[in-house]
Amino acid sequence: MTGKIRAKIHNDLGSVWLVGVLVRSVCAELGFLRKETHRMELAVVEAINNCIQHGYRDRQEGTVEIEMEITPELICLEIADEGEAILQSVLREAASGNSREFAAEERESGRGVEIIAEVMDSFVHLHEGGRNVLRMEKKRPRG
Amino acid sequence: MRIETKTEGGALVVWLRDSRLGADVASEFKKEVTGHLAPGVRIVLLEMSQVNFVDSTGLGALVAIRKQLGNGGMLGVCGAQQILMEFFELTRLDKIFQFFPSVESGVAELPVEGARQ
């Protein structure tokens, strides 16, 4: 099975779960195990939360666009917004694996990108023309 | 976020009645729970059997509640589904909270002296 779907939600944390349920359903249909399905939902929710909480901050306007493409090998997710760009240093640290221990310290925030790094096979953040795009890829289960 | 609370054995017991603890309700949830904390109570048991999704902001609310309980305090998670346990393991926070199969088992294991100042 292959295909592509686009969705758009308003800058509203109360709508993020809808995208999570969509991703969960697609992953389950593709044969991801329950644990991986849950993790994929979590990673996408974290990505969108970041757009709204950190990108748009207190702004009332703005949207988050989600594109999910299923290829024979991969599930590719793009999360795009027009808010403030996430700090590249945060992404580098998460991608390096240095922060993947999730620190035993009792942090109240700052785990979103780390979760994405842990769950996805790869992710890259682009900032072009005032638009932020987080592209994440995960290999589909075999068989 | 719908919750119900009760004080039992010197601990605040909180039942979460919704299936998700996400960024949209985390702040309200934290305020609700800490608002129910009577002076001197340093143990909170969260009954989470109906919860099947927590994101990192929801987790941050749990961490904040745990911190508010101070040294010697305890936040116990009761009845968590396997999928939630995997989330706590993913974030390595399974070491910070205590876990019980049910509220009853959590209450039964309360260190009574530690429940009150």
Interface residues (C-beta under 8 A of the other chain):
Chain A: D12 L13 G14 V16 W17 G20 R34 K35 H38 R39 E41 L42 V45 E46 N49 I52 Q53 E101 F102 A103 A104 E106 R107 E108 S109 R111 G112 I115 E118
Chain B: R20 G22 A23 D24 F53 D55 S56 T57 L59 G60 A61 V63 A64 R66 K67 I83 E86 F87 L90 T91 R92 L93 K95 I96
